[in-house]
Amino acid sequence: MLNILVCCANGAGTSLMMKMTAEKVIKSLNLQVQKIHHCSLSEGKSAAPQFDVVMCPLNFISMFAEAEQKGTKVIGLRNVLSQQEMEDKLKEQGIS
């Protein structure tokens, strides 16, 4: 069972829409997910090690280097609302 974190700058609108997109992707890939949480980048940076996967805008992936070193898969997205991109990136990381 995966725990997924989606982050955007403020943790309000965009991350909520990312979460909804992730839910569609999870359903289409038939992934077993225990929890999906959306938040701001600052909250996400400290919470990331508690999650299996973190998704955020591509230009912020460096913020999650420490979590990545601890085994969290960090996925940067060009279009954070693209279901296809999110699906492709999860598959690239071996999550499908």
Secondary structure as UniProt FT lines:
FT   STRAND          2..8
FT   HELIX           13..29
FT   STRAND          33..40
FT   HELIX           41..47
FT   HELIX           48..50
FT   STRAND          53..57
FT   HELIX           58..64
FT   HELIX           65..69
FT   TURN            70..71
FT   STRAND          73..77
FT   TURN            80..81
FT   HELIX           83..92
FT   TURN            93..94
//
